[in-house]
């Protein structure tokens, strides 16, 4: 077997520009910059992905379409990998709402998976829909002896960080402080012989070991990263 699971955050959306908690599909469209970010990601790939998948959200669909046009690999929709649902905080961009979202999210990364966003999902609910997709991709493709190539999954910042931190055993201090910019990704490689274990090979611009010190320029001005 040879290949990684590449969890790619979509390109910049109009919701990101407005700094909104835009979580409910279909959500906002990509900005022109977001489309260019998707194309730049595709052009930087060393080889075309073996599979190209995306969530049901418009910004993920459009990101995958731009990638597909560059690499010549058809894009396919997958349910269950959309963004963390913010509930009562949906579409808010005031400081208090963003702080509340991140306070709950930080508790998730520290292991409190039963805590819910106000009127929204708990970490357990997110993982209950996201992990089956990841597990199927692994057992159906990545664990096969004759499989070769990465699987690119266009998804969403908060959902990716939660899932990747758990699967890749990434320190919560690192996951909390290191957001994903638009069109950045986390790369997970399945551990040979270990069905439930993954190695996190890349998190945005970072590679192991994952230093818990926050990025000097990292911020939460984009709440969904």
ABEGO torsion letter per residue (X at the ends): XBEBBBBBBBBBBAAAAAGBBBABOAEBBBBAAAAAAAAAAAAABABBBABBBBBABAAAAAAAAAAAAAAGBBBBBBBGABBBBAEAABGBABAAAAAAAAAAAAAAAAGBAABBBBGBBBAAAAAAAAAAAAAAAAAAAAABAABBEBBBBBBBAAAAAAAAAAAAGBBAAAAAABBBBBGBBBBBBBBBGBAABBBBABBEABBOBBBABBBAABBAABAAX
